[in-house]
Amino acid sequence: MSFENPDPDALCNMLKNEVKTIAVVGLSPHASRPSHRVAAGLQRLGYRIVPVRPLVKEVLGEPAYPDLSSVPVRVDLVNVFRAAHHIGPIVDECLRRGLRRLWLQQGIVDEQAARRARAAGMTVVMDLCIMTHYRTRCQ
C-alpha cells in the first residue's frame, strides 16, 4: 500500500485555519535556495517562520534554532527541506515534541517514516511543495 497525501481541500483548510507558525527544517540563509524562497513566500502570506538550521543565527529576520527540540515557541507545522535519509530522526523529534503536522517538500520521500508519523496521529504531507499547493489550490 503506497502513501497518499491528505485531500487537497483538507490541506487548504489546515493551512488557512489551523496553521500560524511553521518551523522550516533546513531553511537556507541564501535567497537563491528553494527553502529560502518558499519560507519568504509563506512569510508574505502571514505565517510566522521559525528557521531550524544549525550554525545559523537568523534567517528572514527570525532567530534560527539548531533543531526542533530547541524551538521555544509552539509550532503548528513542520516543513522539511532535508534529504530523505534525515526524515526518520525528524519524525522522532516531532513525536517527542508532540507536533501534529509534518510537510515534506517536493522531492522528499520516506514512506516508512511518513507512515510511522501518521500512525502516531500526525497529519503528513510528502513530496509536495507547500507554496505550489497554496497558490494553486487554496486561493
N, CA, C and O atoms as CSV, one atom per row, in Angstrom:
chain,resi,resn,atom,element,x,y,z
A,1,MET,N,N,0.855,-1.181,0.000
A,1,MET,CA,C,0.000,0.000,0.000
A,1,MET,C,C,0.898,1.240,0.000
A,1,MET,O,O,1.729,1.401,0.894
A,2,SER,N,N,0.737,2.103,-0.983
A,2,SER,CA,C,1.591,3.285,-1.040
A,2,SER,C,C,0.963,4.447,-0.276
A,2,SER,O,O,-0.245,4.498,-0.046
A,3,PHE,N,N,1.814,5.352,0.096
A,3,PHE,CA,C,1.413,6.515,0.876
A,3,PHE,C,C,0.599,7.471,0.012
A,3,PHE,O,O,0.943,7.704,-1.147
A,4,GLU,N,N,-0.474,8.025,0.564
A,4,GLU,CA,C,-1.255,9.054,-0.118
A,4,GLU,C,C,-1.358,10.276,0.770
A,4,GLU,O,O,-1.574,10.171,1.977
A,5,ASN,N,N,-1.199,11.441,0.151
A,5,ASN,CA,C,-1.359,12.693,0.886
A,5,ASN,C,C,-2.822,12.924,1.235
A,5,ASN,O,O,-3.712,12.367,0.591
A,6,PRO,N,N,-3.074,13.739,2.246
A,6,PRO,CA,C,-4.453,14.099,2.574
A,6,PRO,C,C,-5.125,14.797,1.396
A,6,PRO,O,O,-4.462,15.277,0.477
A,7,ASP,N,N,-6.426,14.842,1.441
A,7,ASP,CA,C,-7.238,15.511,0.434
A,7,ASP,C,C,-6.787,16.971,0.269
A,7,ASP,O,O,-6.568,17.659,1.266
A,8,PRO,N,N,-6.647,17.451,-0.971
A,8,PRO,CA,C,-6.190,18.833,-1.190
A,8,PRO,C,C,-7.040,19.889,-0.486
A,8,PRO,O,O,-6.498,20.879,0.007
A,9,ASP,N,N,-8.346,19.701,-0.429
A,9,ASP,CA,C,-9.198,20.672,0.261
A,9,ASP,C,C,-8.934,20.657,1.767
A,9,ASP,O,O,-8.949,21.704,2.416
A,10,ALA,N,N,-8.692,19.467,2.317
A,10,ALA,CA,C,-8.359,19.374,3.746
A,10,ALA,C,C,-7.047,20.091,4.035
A,10,ALA,O,O,-6.900,20.732,5.076
A,11,LEU,N,N,-6.087,19.981,3.105
A,11,LEU,CA,C,-4.807,20.681,3.286
A,11,LEU,C,C,-5.013,22.189,3.268
A,11,LEU,O,O,-4.404,22.904,4.063
A,12,CYS,N,N,-5.856,22.679,2.377
A,12,CYS,CA,C,-6.134,24.130,2.341
A,12,CYS,C,C,-6.793,24.577,3.638
A,12,CYS,O,O,-6.442,25.618,4.193
A,13,ASN,N,N,-7.744,23.794,4.115
A,13,ASN,CA,C,-8.391,24.130,5.380
A,13,ASN,C,C,-7.364,24.192,6.500
A,13,ASN,O,O,-7.380,25.112,7.317
A,14,MET,N,N,-6.469,23.208,6.534
A,14,MET,CA,C,-5.417,23.185,7.553
A,14,MET,C,C,-4.553,24.435,7.445
A,14,MET,O,O,-4.309,25.107,8.447
A,15,LEU,N,N,-4.089,24.751,6.240
A,15,LEU,CA,C,-3.192,25.894,6.059
A,15,LEU,C,C,-3.875,27.217,6.378
A,15,LEU,O,O,-3.236,28.128,6.904
A,16,LYS,N,N,-5.146,27.336,6.073
A,16,LYS,CA,C,-5.848,28.609,6.282
A,16,LYS,C,C,-6.384,28.774,7.702
A,16,LYS,O,O,-6.500,29.898,8.191
A,17,ASN,N,N,-6.710,27.669,8.368
A,17,ASN,CA,C,-7.415,27.785,9.649
A,17,ASN,C,C,-6.682,27.221,10.859
A,17,ASN,O,O,-7.019,27.567,11.992
A,18,GLU,N,N,-5.683,26.358,10.646
A,18,GLU,CA,C,-5.048,25.700,11.789
A,18,GLU,C,C,-3.575,26.051,11.951
A,18,GLU,O,O,-3.012,25.867,13.030
A,19,VAL,N,N,-2.952,26.548,10.905
A,19,VAL,CA,C,-1.510,26.779,10.924
A,19,VAL,C,C,-1.209,28.274,10.944
A,19,VAL,O,O,-1.671,29.028,10.088
A,20,LYS,N,N,-0.429,28.684,11.935
A,20,LYS,CA,C,0.042,30.073,12.039
A,20,LYS,C,C,1.570,30.132,12.082
A,20,LYS,O,O,2.179,31.040,11.516
A,21,THR,N,N,2.183,29.158,12.758
A,21,THR,CA,C,3.630,29.130,12.940
A,21,THR,C,C,4.194,27.877,12.284
A,21,THR,O,O,3.764,26.759,12.567
A,22,ILE,N,N,5.184,28.092,11.384
A,22,ILE,CA,C,5.773,26.998,10.624
A,22,ILE,C,C,7.269,26.927,10.905
A,22,ILE,O,O,8.005,27.876,10.634
A,23,ALA,N,N,7.714,25.795,11.450
A,23,ALA,CA,C,9.145,25.552,11.603
A,23,ALA,C,C,9.647,25.004,10.266
A,23,ALA,O,O,9.120,24.014,9.758
A,24,VAL,N,N,10.665,25.652,9.702
A,24,VAL,CA,C,11.211,25.220,8.410
A,24,VAL,C,C,12.570,24.583,8.676
A,24,VAL,O,O,13.556,25.273,8.935
A,25,VAL,N,N,12.604,23.257,8.608
A,25,VAL,CA,C,13.818,22.497,8.870
A,25,VAL,C,C,14.664,22.489,7.602
A,25,VAL,O,O,14.219,22.042,6.545
A,26,GLY,N,N,15.884,22.987,7.723
A,26,GLY,CA,C,16.775,23.077,6.572
A,26,GLY,C,C,16.656,24.398,5.830
A,26,GLY,O,O,17.064,24.501,4.672
A,27,LEU,N,N,16.101,25.407,6.489
A,27,LEU,CA,C,15.935,26.723,5.855
A,27,LEU,C,C,17.293,27.362,5.602
A,27,LEU,O,O,18.051,27.627,6.535
A,28,SER,N,N,17.586,27.600,4.350
A,28,SER,CA,C,18.868,28.194,3.968
A,28,SER,C,C,18.845,29.706,4.132
A,28,SER,O,O,17.821,30.339,3.875
A,29,PRO,N,N,19.967,30.295,4.558
A,29,PRO,CA,C,20.054,31.752,4.621
A,29,PRO,C,C,20.281,32.375,3.243
A,29,PRO,O,O,20.297,33.600,3.123
A,30,HIS,N,N,20.455,31.566,2.210
A,30,HIS,CA,C,20.758,32.068,0.864
A,30,HIS,C,C,19.474,32.219,0.048
A,30,HIS,O,O,18.742,31.250,-0.156
A,31,ALA,N,N,19.209,33.432,-0.412
A,31,ALA,CA,C,17.965,33.754,-1.121
A,31,ALA,C,C,17.766,32.936,-2.388
A,31,ALA,O,O,16.636,32.795,-2.855
A,32,SER,N,N,18.834,32.399,-2.951
A,32,SER,CA,C,18.707,31.628,-4.189
A,32,SER,C,C,18.197,30.201,-3.958
A,32,SER,O,O,17.833,29.516,-4.914
A,33,ARG,N,N,18.167,29.756,-2.719
A,33,ARG,CA,C,17.789,28.367,-2.424
A,33,ARG,C,C,16.257,28.225,-2.338
A,33,ARG,O,O,15.580,29.141,-1.872
A,34,PRO,N,N,15.716,27.093,-2.783
A,34,PRO,CA,C,14.269,26.885,-2.724
A,34,PRO,C,C,13.688,27.055,-1.320
A,34,PRO,O,O,12.611,27.631,-1.166
A,35,SER,N,N,14.385,26.564,-0.298
A,35,SER,CA,C,13.856,26.683,1.064
A,35,SER,C,C,13.666,28.147,1.454
A,35,SER,O,O,12.683,28.496,2.108
A,36,HIS,N,N,14.589,28.988,1.059
A,36,HIS,CA,C,14.508,30.419,1.378
A,36,HIS,C,C,13.343,31.061,0.633
A,36,HIS,O,O,12.576,31.830,1.213
A,37,ARG,N,N,13.215,30.746,-0.648
A,37,ARG,CA,C,12.126,31.333,-1.449
A,37,ARG,C,C,10.755,30.902,-0.927
A,37,ARG,O,O,9.843,31.722,-0.826
A,38,VAL,N,N,10.612,29.630,-0.600
A,38,VAL,CA,C,9.332,29.136,-0.083
A,38,VAL,C,C,9.018,29.774,1.266
A,38,VAL,O,O,7.899,30.237,1.486
A,39,ALA,N,N,9.995,29.801,2.171
A,39,ALA,CA,C,9.763,30.386,3.501
A,39,ALA,C,C,9.434,31.868,3.391
A,39,ALA,O,O,8.559,32.359,4.104
A,40,ALA,N,N,10.120,32.588,2.512
A,40,ALA,CA,C,9.812,34.015,2.312
A,40,ALA,C,C,8.389,34.176,1.786
A,40,ALA,O,O,7.677,35.092,2.195
A,41,GLY,N,N,7.977,33.299,0.890
A,41,GLY,CA,C,6.610,33.343,0.386
A,41,GLY,C,C,5.592,33.078,1.483
A,41,GLY,O,O,4.553,33.736,1.541
A,42,LEU,N,N,5.880,32.121,2.349
A,42,LEU,CA,C,4.996,31.838,3.476
A,42,LEU,C,C,4.921,33.034,4.419
A,42,LEU,O,O,3.851,33.360,4.932
A,43,GLN,N,N,6.046,33.679,4.644
A,43,GLN,CA,C,6.054,34.895,5.467
A,43,GLN,C,C,5.152,35.960,4.867
A,43,GLN,O,O,4.381,36.603,5.579
A,44,ARG,N,N,5.248,36.147,3.551
A,44,ARG,CA,C,4.411,37.153,2.882
A,44,ARG,C,C,2.924,36.825,3.006
A,44,ARG,O,O,2.085,37.725,2.984
A,45,LEU,N,N,2.600,35.545,3.136
A,45,LEU,CA,C,1.206,35.139,3.331
A,45,LEU,C,C,0.744,35.337,4.773
A,45,LEU,O,O,-0.437,35.167,5.074
A,46,GLY,N,N,1.672,35.697,5.669
A,46,GLY,CA,C,1.310,35.981,7.054
A,46,GLY,C,C,1.695,34.921,8.063
A,46,GLY,O,O,1.384,35.057,9.246
A,47,TYR,N,N,2.364,33.871,7.625
A,47,TYR,CA,C,2.805,32.845,8.569
A,47,TYR,C,C,4.056,33.307,9.303
A,47,TYR,O,O,4.896,34.014,8.746
A,48,ARG,N,N,4.167,32.896,10.559
A,48,ARG,CA,C,5.412,33.100,11.292
A,48,ARG,C,C,6.332,31.938,10.943
A,48,ARG,O,O,5.956,30.772,11.067
A,49,ILE,N,N,7.526,32.269,10.511
A,49,ILE,CA,C,8.511,31.266,10.130
A,49,ILE,C,C,9.532,31.110,11.257
A,49,ILE,O,O,10.039,32.097,11.789
A,50,VAL,N,N,9.823,29.865,11.612
A,50,VAL,CA,C,10.851,29.564,12.602
A,50,VAL,C,C,11.935,28.751,11.887
A,50,VAL,O,O,11.735,27.571,11.596
A,51,PRO,N,N,13.084,29.379,11.605
A,51,PRO,CA,C,14.162,28.652,10.933
A,51,PRO,C,C,14.782,27.593,11.846
A,51,PRO,O,O,15.084,27.862,13.009
A,52,VAL,N,N,14.965,26.391,11.308
A,52,VAL,CA,C,15.636,25.320,12.036
A,52,VAL,C,C,16.824,24.890,11.172
A,52,VAL,O,O,16.691,24.163,10.188
A,53,ARG,N,N,17.977,25.373,11.591
A,53,ARG,CA,C,19.207,25.087,10.854
A,53,ARG,C,C,20.390,25.355,11.775
A,53,ARG,O,O,20.548,26.472,12.268
A,54,PRO,N,N,21.224,24.343,12.014
A,54,PRO,CA,C,22.392,24.555,12.877
A,54,PRO,C,C,23.369,25.548,12.257
A,54,PRO,O,O,23.424,25.701,11.036
A,55,LEU,N,N,24.127,26.211,13.096
A,55,LEU,CA,C,25.217,27.113,12.699
A,55,LEU,C,C,24.751,28.404,12.026
A,55,LEU,O,O,25.563,29.120,11.441
A,56,VAL,N,N,23.465,28.705,12.101
A,56,VAL,CA,C,22.939,29.938,11.533
A,56,VAL,C,C,22.238,30.694,12.657
A,56,VAL,O,O,21.480,30.102,13.425
A,57,LYS,N,N,22.487,31.992,12.756
A,57,LYS,CA,C,21.883,32.784,13.835
A,57,LYS,C,C,20.466,33.253,13.509
A,57,LYS,O,O,19.600,33.291,14.383
A,58,GLU,N,N,20.234,33.615,12.231
A,58,GLU,CA,C,18.900,34.046,11.844
A,58,GLU,C,C,18.722,33.904,10.341
A,58,GLU,O,O,19.680,33.921,9.569
A,59,VAL,N,N,17.460,33.765,9.958
A,59,VAL,CA,C,17.084,33.714,8.553
A,59,VAL,C,C,15.757,34.452,8.420
A,59,VAL,O,O,14.855,34.263,9.236
A,60,LEU,N,N,15.639,35.277,7.412
A,60,LEU,CA,C,14.415,36.040,7.150
A,60,LEU,C,C,13.989,36.872,8.364
A,60,LEU,O,O,12.798,37.053,8.619
A,61,GLY,N,N,14.977,37.374,9.104
A,61,GLY,CA,C,14.690,38.224,10.251
A,61,GLY,C,C,14.223,37.488,11.490
A,61,GLY,O,O,13.839,38.119,12.475
A,62,GLU,N,N,14.249,36.170,11.457
A,62,GLU,CA,C,13.813,35.361,12.600
A,62,GLU,C,C,15.001,34.610,13.182
A,62,GLU,O,O,15.863,34.154,12.430
A,63,PRO,N,N,15.068,34.469,14.509
A,63,PRO,CA,C,16.159,33.687,15.104
A,63,PRO,C,C,16.073,32.229,14.663
A,63,PRO,O,O,14.986,31.662,14.557
A,64,ALA,N,N,17.227,31.639,14.411
A,64,ALA,CA,C,17.299,30.246,13.965
A,64,ALA,C,C,17.671,29.348,15.140
A,64,ALA,O,O,18.338,29.779,16.079
A,65,TYR,N,N,17.233,28.103,15.074
A,65,TYR,CA,C,17.483,27.123,16.115
A,65,TYR,C,C,18.155,25.899,15.493
A,65,TYR,O,O,17.898,25.575,14.334
A,66,PRO,N,N,19.014,25.218,16.256
A,66,PRO,CA,C,19.763,24.098,15.679
A,66,PRO,C,C,18.916,22.855,15.398
A,66,PRO,O,O,19.270,22.040,14.547
A,67,ASP,N,N,17.795,22.712,16.117
A,67,ASP,CA,C,16.935,21.547,15.938
A,67,ASP,C,C,15.550,21.876,16.469
A,67,ASP,O,O,15.358,22.894,17.134
A,68,LEU,N,N,14.588,21.017,16.175
A,68,LEU,CA,C,13.208,21.264,16.620
A,68,LEU,C,C,13.091,21.304,18.134
A,68,LEU,O,O,12.279,22.053,18.677
A,69,SER,N,N,13.895,20.504,18.815
A,69,SER,CA,C,13.831,20.471,20.284
A,69,SER,C,C,14.209,21.801,20.916
A,69,SER,O,O,13.817,22.075,22.051
A,70,SER,N,N,14.960,22.629,20.208
A,70,SER,CA,C,15.410,23.916,20.733
A,70,SER,C,C,14.418,25.049,20.485
A,70,SER,O,O,14.584,26.137,21.035
A,71,VAL,N,N,13.405,24.819,19.678
A,71,VAL,CA,C,12.449,25.876,19.332
A,71,VAL,C,C,11.587,26.181,20.558
A,71,VAL,O,O,10.921,25.284,21.076
A,72,PRO,N,N,11.588,27.449,21.037
A,72,PRO,CA,C,10.896,27.768,22.279
A,72,PRO,C,C,9.416,28.147,22.109
A,72,PRO,O,O,8.741,28.436,23.097
A,73,VAL,N,N,8.912,28.150,20.886
A,73,VAL,CA,C,7.522,28.550,20.654
A,73,VAL,C,C,6.709,27.367,20.131
A,73,VAL,O,O,7.256,26.374,19.653
A,74,ARG,N,N,5.405,27.502,20.234
A,74,ARG,CA,C,4.507,26.471,19.714
A,74,ARG,C,C,4.603,26.458,18.191
A,74,ARG,O,O,4.555,27.505,17.546
A,75,VAL,N,N,4.737,25.274,17.632
A,75,VAL,CA,C,4.850,25.099,16.186
A,75,VAL,C,C,3.607,24.360,15.695
A,75,VAL,O,O,3.251,23.307,16.223
A,76,ASP,N,N,2.952,24.922,14.681
A,76,ASP,CA,C,1.744,24.306,14.133
A,76,ASP,C,C,2.042,23.333,13.004
A,76,ASP,O,O,1.278,22.396,12.768
A,77,LEU,N,N,3.157,23.553,12.302
A,77,LEU,CA,C,3.513,22.722,11.155
A,77,LEU,C,C,5.031,22.699,11.021
A,77,LEU,O,O,5.696,23.719,11.199
A,78,VAL,N,N,5.567,21.527,10.706
A,78,VAL,CA,C,6.990,21.388,10.419
A,78,VAL,C,C,7.119,21.149,8.923
A,78,VAL,O,O,6.619,20.155,8.397
A,79,ASN,N,N,7.796,22.075,8.239
A,79,ASN,CA,C,8.027,21.985,6.793
A,79,ASN,C,C,9.495,21.617,6.597
A,79,ASN,O,O,10.383,22.308,7.094
A,80,VAL,N,N,9.749,20.529,5.873
A,80,VAL,CA,C,11.101,19.969,5.822
A,80,VAL,C,C,11.734,20.113,4.438
A,80,VAL,O,O,11.152,19.741,3.419
A,81,PHE,N,N,12.935,20.661,4.442
A,81,PHE,CA,C,13.815,20.769,3.274
A,81,PHE,C,C,15.117,20.028,3.581
A,81,PHE,O,O,16.188,20.634,3.564
A,82,ARG,N,N,15.039,18.761,3.851
A,82,ARG,CA,C,16.223,17.930,4.121
A,82,ARG,C,C,16.103,16.666,3.299
A,82,ARG,O,O,15.002,16.265,2.921
A,83,ALA,N,N,17.233,16.038,3.021
A,83,ALA,CA,C,17.247,14.797,2.254
A,83,ALA,C,C,16.455,13.706,2.983
A,83,ALA,O,O,16.321,13.715,4.207
A,84,ALA,N,N,15.944,12.780,2.195
A,84,ALA,CA,C,15.067,11.734,2.734
A,84,ALA,C,C,15.690,10.957,3.883
A,84,ALA,O,O,14.976,10.550,4.799
A,85,HIS,N,N,17.007,10.740,3.861
A,85,HIS,CA,C,17.603,9.938,4.940
A,85,HIS,C,C,17.588,10.660,6.294
A,85,HIS,O,O,17.917,10.052,7.313
A,86,HIS,N,N,17.215,11.936,6.324
A,86,HIS,CA,C,17.091,12.676,7.590
A,86,HIS,C,C,15.671,12.628,8.165
A,86,HIS,O,O,15.448,13.052,9.298
A,87,ILE,N,N,14.723,12.118,7.395
A,87,ILE,CA,C,13.319,12.228,7.795
A,87,ILE,C,C,12.994,11.395,9.037
A,87,ILE,O,O,12.252,11.863,9.902
A,88,GLY,N,N,13.518,10.198,9.147
A,88,GLY,CA,C,13.245,9.369,10.322
A,88,GLY,C,C,13.552,10.084,11.638
A,88,GLY,O,O,12.685,10.149,12.510
A,89,PRO,N,N,14.770,10.625,11.804
A,89,PRO,CA,C,15.071,11.366,13.025
A,89,PRO,C,C,14.207,12.622,13.211
A,89,PRO,O,O,13.891,12.991,14.342
A,90,ILE,N,N,13.828,13.272,12.120
A,90,ILE,CA,C,12.949,14.443,12.234
A,90,ILE,C,C,11.577,14.012,12.740
A,90,ILE,O,O,10.986,14.688,13.582
A,91,VAL,N,N,11.067,12.894,12.234
A,91,VAL,CA,C,9.798,12.356,12.740
A,91,VAL,C,C,9.926,12.049,14.230
A,91,VAL,O,O,9.031,12.378,15.008
A,92,ASP,N,N,11.024,11.424,14.633
A,92,ASP,CA,C,11.233,11.131,16.056
A,92,ASP,C,C,11.158,12.406,16.892
A,92,ASP,O,O,10.518,12.433,17.943
A,93,GLU,N,N,11.810,13.450,16.419
A,93,GLU,CA,C,11.824,14.714,17.150
A,93,GLU,C,C,10.421,15.329,17.204
A,93,GLU,O,O,10.020,15.862,18.239
A,94,CYS,N,N,9.681,15.260,16.108
A,94,CYS,CA,C,8.300,15.756,16.094
A,94,CYS,C,C,7.449,15.006,17.124
A,94,CYS,O,O,6.680,15.613,17.870
A,95,LEU,N,N,7.597,13.696,17.153
A,95,LEU,CA,C,6.796,12.898,18.082
A,95,LEU,C,C,7.160,13.196,19.533
A,95,LEU,O,O,6.282,13.275,20.392
A,96,ARG,N,N,8.449,13.362,19.807
A,96,ARG,CA,C,8.867,13.718,21.177
A,96,ARG,C,C,8.264,15.053,21.615
A,96,ARG,O,O,7.900,15.219,22.779
A,97,ARG,N,N,8.158,15.996,20.692
A,97,ARG,CA,C,7.616,17.334,21.000
A,97,ARG,C,C,6.100,17.387,20.922
A,97,ARG,O,O,5.500,18.398,21.288
A,98,GLY,N,N,5.476,16.330,20.459
A,98,GLY,CA,C,4.020,16.328,20.337
A,98,GLY,C,C,3.528,17.178,19.175
A,98,GLY,O,O,2.403,17.677,19.204
A,99,LEU,N,N,4.358,17.345,18.157
A,99,LEU,CA,C,3.958,18.138,16.996
A,99,LEU,C,C,3.000,17.323,16.136
A,99,LEU,O,O,3.141,16.106,16.021
A,100,ARG,N,N,2.036,17.992,15.538
A,100,ARG,CA,C,0.919,17.284,14.907
A,100,ARG,C,C,0.914,17.294,13.388
A,100,ARG,O,O,0.155,16.545,12.773
A,101,ARG,N,N,1.759,18.141,12.758
A,101,ARG,CA,C,1.704,18.276,11.299
A,101,ARG,C,C,3.115,18.309,10.714
A,101,ARG,O,O,3.986,19.034,11.195
A,102,LEU,N,N,3.322,17.499,9.656
A,102,LEU,CA,C,4.621,17.399,9.001
A,102,LEU,C,C,4.417,17.506,7.497
A,102,LEU,O,O,3.601,16.788,6.920
A,103,TRP,N,N,5.170,18.413,6.861
A,103,TRP,CA,C,5.073,18.600,5.413
A,103,TRP,C,C,6.464,18.424,4.826
A,103,TRP,O,O,7.368,19.212,5.101
A,104,LEU,N,N,6.631,17.373,4.006
A,104,LEU,CA,C,7.901,17.107,3.341
A,104,LEU,C,C,7.831,17.691,1.940
A,104,LEU,O,O,6.949,17.339,1.157
A,105,GLN,N,N,8.748,18.569,1.630
A,105,GLN,CA,C,8.733,19.302,0.368
A,105,GLN,C,C,8.845,18.370,-0.841
A,105,GLN,O,O,9.205,17.200,-0.722
A,106,GLN,N,N,8.529,18.921,-1.982
A,106,GLN,CA,C,8.583,18.177,-3.235
A,106,GLN,C,C,9.961,17.542,-3.416
A,106,GLN,O,O,10.988,18.194,-3.226
A,107,GLY,N,N,9.965,16.273,-3.783
A,107,GLY,CA,C,11.212,15.547,-3.994
A,107,GLY,C,C,11.703,14.806,-2.767
A,107,GLY,O,O,12.674,14.055,-2.858
A,108,ILE,N,N,11.063,14.992,-1.625
A,108,ILE,CA,C,11.483,14.327,-0.385
A,108,ILE,C,C,10.481,13.213,-0.076
A,108,ILE,O,O,9.308,13.472,0.192
A,109,VAL,N,N,10.963,11.981,-0.118
A,109,VAL,CA,C,10.096,10.821,0.070
A,109,VAL,C,C,10.752,9.840,1.034
A,109,VAL,O,O,11.871,9.378,0.810
A,110,ASP,N,N,10.036,9.532,2.110
A,110,ASP,CA,C,10.402,8.453,3.026
A,110,ASP,C,C,9.083,7.858,3.504
A,110,ASP,O,O,8.543,8.264,4.533
A,111,GLU,N,N,8.571,6.892,2.745
A,111,GLU,CA,C,7.252,6.333,3.042
A,111,GLU,C,C,7.186,5.692,4.417
A,111,GLU,O,O,6.175,5.808,5.110
A,112,GLN,N,N,8.261,5.012,4.818
A,112,GLN,CA,C,8.258,4.361,6.129
A,112,GLN,C,C,8.117,5.391,7.248
A,112,GLN,O,O,7.297,5.215,8.149
A,113,ALA,N,N,8.908,6.464,7.201
A,113,ALA,CA,C,8.827,7.499,8.232
A,113,ALA,C,C,7.475,8.199,8.186
A,113,ALA,O,O,6.903,8.510,9.230
A,114,ALA,N,N,6.960,8.449,6.987
A,114,ALA,CA,C,5.661,9.116,6.851
A,114,ALA,C,C,4.545,8.249,7.434
A,114,ALA,O,O,3.674,8.756,8.140
A,115,ARG,N,N,4.566,6.954,7.146
A,115,ARG,CA,C,3.541,6.057,7.710
A,115,ARG,C,C,3.659,5.971,9.230
A,115,ARG,O,O,2.652,5.916,9.936
A,116,ARG,N,N,4.891,5.961,9.724
A,116,ARG,CA,C,5.100,5.911,11.178
A,116,ARG,C,C,4.544,7.167,11.851
A,116,ARG,O,O,3.897,7.084,12.895
A,117,ALA,N,N,4.800,8.329,11.248
A,117,ALA,CA,C,4.279,9.589,11.792
A,117,ALA,C,C,2.753,9.603,11.752
A,117,ALA,O,O,2.098,10.004,12.714
A,118,ARG,N,N,2.204,9.163,10.635
A,118,ARG,CA,C,0.745,9.134,10.510
A,118,ARG,C,C,0.132,8.169,11.522
A,118,ARG,O,O,-0.906,8.468,12.112
A,119,ALA,N,N,0.766,7.012,11.727
A,119,ALA,CA,C,0.262,6.031,12.696
A,119,ALA,C,C,0.265,6.597,14.111
A,119,ALA,O,O,-0.527,6.178,14.956
A,120,ALA,N,N,1.162,7.554,14.367
A,120,ALA,CA,C,1.237,8.194,15.685
A,120,ALA,C,C,0.282,9.381,15.793
A,120,ALA,O,O,0.267,10.076,16.809
A,121,GLY,N,N,-0.512,9.614,14.751
A,121,GLY,CA,C,-1.524,10.660,14.820
A,121,GLY,C,C,-1.187,11.956,14.115
A,121,GLY,O,O,-1.960,12.912,14.177
A,122,MET,N,N,-0.050,12.006,13.445
A,122,MET,CA,C,0.329,13.236,12.741
A,122,MET,C,C,-0.358,13.314,11.374
A,122,MET,O,O,-0.609,12.297,10.728
A,123,THR,N,N,-0.652,14.536,10.956
A,123,THR,CA,C,-1.016,14.793,9.567
A,123,THR,C,C,0.290,14.893,8.801
A,123,THR,O,O,1.173,15.661,9.181
A,124,VAL,N,N,0.424,14.123,7.722
A,124,VAL,CA,C,1.678,14.079,6.976
A,124,VAL,C,C,1.404,14.333,5.498
A,124,VAL,O,O,0.517,13.730,4.894
A,125,VAL,N,N,2.198,15.249,4.936
A,125,VAL,CA,C,2.184,15.531,3.500
A,125,VAL,C,C,3.591,15.236,3.007
A,125,VAL,O,O,4.573,15.608,3.649
A,126,MET,N,N,3.685,14.563,1.856
A,126,MET,CA,C,5.000,14.175,1.366
A,126,MET,C,C,5.101,14.457,-0.128
A,126,MET,O,O,4.146,14.273,-0.882
A,127,ASP,N,N,6.305,14.917,-0.541
A,127,ASP,CA,C,6.622,15.111,-1.951
A,127,ASP,C,C,5.690,16.124,-2.612
A,127,ASP,O,O,5.204,15.909,-3.722
A,128,LEU,N,N,5.447,17.245,-1.901
A,128,LEU,CA,C,4.563,18.297,-2.413
A,128,LEU,C,C,5.072,19.640,-1.907
A,128,LEU,O,O,5.353,19.795,-0.719
A,129,CYS,N,N,5.191,20.607,-2.809
A,129,CYS,CA,C,5.631,21.941,-2.398
A,129,CYS,C,C,4.475,22.685,-1.738
A,129,CYS,O,O,3.403,22.818,-2.327
A,130,ILE,N,N,4.688,23.162,-0.533
A,130,ILE,CA,C,3.648,23.843,0.215
A,130,ILE,C,C,3.194,25.124,-0.495
A,130,ILE,O,O,2.002,25.430,-0.505
A,131,MET,N,N,4.126,25.871,-1.085
A,131,MET,CA,C,3.753,27.111,-1.784
A,131,MET,C,C,3.001,26.812,-3.070
A,131,MET,O,O,2.016,27.486,-3.373
A,132,THR,N,N,3.434,25.837,-3.818
A,132,THR,CA,C,2.719,25.475,-5.049
A,132,THR,C,C,1.302,25.038,-4.718
A,132,THR,O,O,0.350,25.425,-5.395
A,133,HIS,N,N,1.169,24.227,-3.673
A,133,HIS,CA,C,-0.171,23.790,-3.274
A,133,HIS,C,C,-1.020,24.988,-2.870
A,133,HIS,O,O,-2.166,25.109,-3.302
A,134,TYR,N,N,-0.477,25.861,-2.059
A,134,TYR,CA,C,-1.248,27.017,-1.587
A,134,TYR,C,C,-1.681,27.878,-2.785
A,134,TYR,O,O,-2.852,28.240,-2.899
A,135,ARG,N,N,-0.751,28.198,-3.656
A,135,ARG,CA,C,-1.057,29.080,-4.794
A,135,ARG,C,C,-2.050,28.473,-5.777
A,135,ARG,O,O,-2.878,29.188,-6.340
A,136,THR,N,N,-1.975,27.160,-5.988
A,136,THR,CA,C,-2.826,26.549,-6.998
A,136,THR,C,C,-4.144,26.025,-6.443
A,136,THR,O,O,-5.097,25.849,-7.202
A,137,ARG,N,N,-4.223,25.772,-5.140
A,137,ARG,CA,C,-5.417,25.146,-4.593
A,137,ARG,C,C,-6.137,25.937,-3.506
A,137,ARG,O,O,-7.319,25.698,-3.256
A,138,CYS,N,N,-5.452,26.867,-2.860
A,138,CYS,CA,C,-6.019,27.463,-1.644
A,138,CYS,C,C,-6.413,28.938,-1.781
A,138,CYS,O,O,-6.887,29.530,-0.811
A,139,GLN,N,N,-6.236,29.529,-2.923
A,139,GLN,CA,C,-6.559,30.964,-3.027
A,139,GLN,C,C,-7.914,31.187,-3.643
A,139,GLN,O,O,-8.339,32.331,-3.803
